Amino acid sequence: MGGFFAAALKEDCIFDLFFGTDYHSHLGTRRAGMVVYGEDGFDRAIHNIENSPFRTKFEDDVQKMHGNMGIGCISDYEPQPLIVRSHHGTYAITTVGRINNIDQLAGEVLDKNSTHFLEMSGGDINATELVAALINSQDNLVDGIRYAQEKIEGSMTFLLLTPVGIYCARDRYGRTPLVIGRKEEGFCASFESFAYLNIGYHDYRELGPGEVAVMTPEGVKTLVAPGTKKRICTFLWVYYGYPASSYEGVSVEAMRQRCGEKLAKRDGMTSAEIDTVAGVPDSGTAHAIGYANESGVPFSRPFIKYTPTWPRSFMPTMQSRRDLIAKMKLIPVHELIEDRRLLLIDDSIVRGTQLRETTEFLYNSGAKEVHVRPACPPLLFGCKYINFSRSTSEMELIARRVICDEEGSEVERCVLDDYANPDSDRHKKMVDEIGRRLGFTSLRYNRLDDLIDSVGIGKDELCTYCWNGKE
């Protein structure tokens, strides 16, 4: 994943850029960078943030960098922003998204232009560098941006910092957000809408799918009108989005509480069957509060996440290390666990490793029962659009492993559709087997129709690919 922030002000922007970018630290753990443009031209700083937070790595840079326009990013993958010299002039670029046809596009660029790509560790091509190459293949920046968006299979939202303004381009179908904030001194662009509130901005507007706009201290002008097809990622509300954010006018925290309420109505568990409702911190907490409020079963926190030095469970690159740190972060409150029948809500079950270990941890701490209610349906398909998981294969998804064991390695699409149907016998059998393998007392997933109702916008505007394979 990743996040970005940009500011275009009538005064120095580095303060806003520093804190606005830092507010996206929940979206990435590997690289971060900032570029500003001022009287002395472009100035850039990029650091590895795997072992220390953004603020620590950039606190010296922020004292030295100056300019009235700038872009910053937090990235789980490639180093960025990049500064590019081209026939368009010099500009800086940062991106968020995923390119599924990256090898094909790189080959086309190499065939048409005498250029090269710098190889990253592991032999990968820097996706941001490829986007810049696609833009540079056209006669002007706007045509280049449109060309890149049309050629990329997947999704790509990006910011370009030029001497005359910041070009803001949302991906073609609006799978990821791009919002504009405004204050007296100018404007900002942000992935997360909450990131600018405490630095003096108020909501201005969201860019539509495929829209391209140029932002200056004086205003925001649309250069390419938004398209009519929208497919914003539903998982942003379920898990990735910060609780204080809103997408398409829908609050993340409020949606999660509605989601928990619908889970409780559908589930029907009462205080006669369970003693307490708890959320896996932090993303499961609001879902659990909604469940508790609707069911009347008390909400509690039987374990606390220790976050001062480990803000995210998937910080290390190795899955085994991420699982270990996730386990180390959860501190039990034995008085709220011993002899209790717990109902636990997590945002999702991906591989199942962490939740299985969490359940074992609760049993070892004295829990009598552990019932699990994920806030979304079983994940059957790997995301093709925003890299929400580091899974390298759909077979890493526990639901697909269970299906594979039942049906064989080659599963027809109609069979997968049947497993995705919450009213089918196949779905029930799959859920029972997942619950057995992970050691839950009982397991029931949220339904996709209830999840969509919790968001409250049309299902045709939401991407639900990871659950039903529909684009």
Salt bridges, closest charged atoms under 4 A:
ASP12 OD2 - HIS66 ND1 3.15
ASP16 OD2 - LYS183 NZ 2.76
ASP22 OD2 - ARG55 NH1 2.66
GLU50 OE2 - ARG30 NE 3.88
GLU50 OE1 - ARG31 NH1 3.81
ASP61 OD2 - HIS47 NE2 2.70
ASP76 OD1 - ARG390 NH2 3.63
GLU108 OE1 - LYS151 NZ 3.21
GLU192 OE2 - HIS26 NE2 2.63
GLU211 OE2 - ARG205 NH2 3.02
GLU248 OE2 - ARG170 NH2 2.96
GLU248 OE1 - LYS230 NZ 2.82
ASP267 OD2 - ARG373 NE 2.69
ASP267 OD1 - ARG444 NH1 2.37
ASP275 OD1 - ARG341 NH2 2.91
ASP282 OD2 - LYS305 NZ 3.71
GLU369 OE1 - HIS371 NE2 2.71
GLU394 OE1 - ARG400 NH1 2.88
GLU396 OE1 - ARG351 NE 3.15
ASP405 OD2 - ARG437 NH2 2.71
GLU406 OE2 - LYS429 NZ 2.98
GLU407 OE2 - ARG426 NE 3.09
ASP417 OD1 - ARG413 NE 2.98
ASP418 OD2 - ARG426 NH1 3.06
ASP423 OD1 - ARG447 NH1 2.98
ASP432 OD2 - LYS428 NZ 3.03
GLU433 OE2 - ARG436 NH2 2.67
GLU433 OE2 - ARG437 NE 2.76
ASP449 OD1 - ARG447 NE 3.14
ASP450 OD2 - ARG266 NE 3.03
GLU471 OE2 - LYS384 NZ 2.61
